[in-house]
Structures are given as structure tokens and as C-alpha cells.
Amino acid sequence: MELSHAEIEQLYSEASVSAYRPEAVLAQLADGSYIPALCFNLVVPPAPDEANSDYAGKLRDLARRLNLPQGYVEGIR
């Protein structure tokens, strides 16, 4: 997905995702090449009463389908 900086700012200004912070990463493509990308992560995990287990479950399912490392998948809460 390609977004402009303005679109990213608008998307992550929503209260439900405003605590996520961008990290620069290199994404490996199917052909083995790499491209720069932004990955948005929670710096501070939510308190137990703030966690969204439905969202986390969907994210874990996606991570499994993408064959992401098992340790990463298990860390999604």
C-alpha cells in the first residue's frame, strides 16, 4: 500500500491508533529484493483492560497467513 505522509498522519491521528509509532524497516519482496517501508508499532503495550483481543486475534491470523516468525505472532496481544 502506498500512502502520502499526509494520508499517514490522517490515518494515525484517529484515537484508536494514535499511540502507534512509525519505524523504518526494509520489506523483503517475493523476488528477494527489498524496499523501504514504515511499520507502525505500539511502543507501550496497552493495559489489560485496554487491550482489544478481537483486533489482536485478527492481526495474529494475518501474521500466520503471511508466515511471519512464530515468536512475533505469539507476541501479538
Secondary structure as GFF3:
##gff-version 3
##sequence-region A 1 77
A	DSSP	alpha_helix	5	11	.	.	.	ID=ss1
A	DSSP	beta_strand	20	28	.	.	.	ID=ss2
A	DSSP	beta_strand	34	42	.	.	.	ID=ss3
A	DSSP	alpha_helix	53	65	.	.	.	ID=ss4
A	DSSP	alpha_helix	70	75	.	.	.	ID=ss5
###
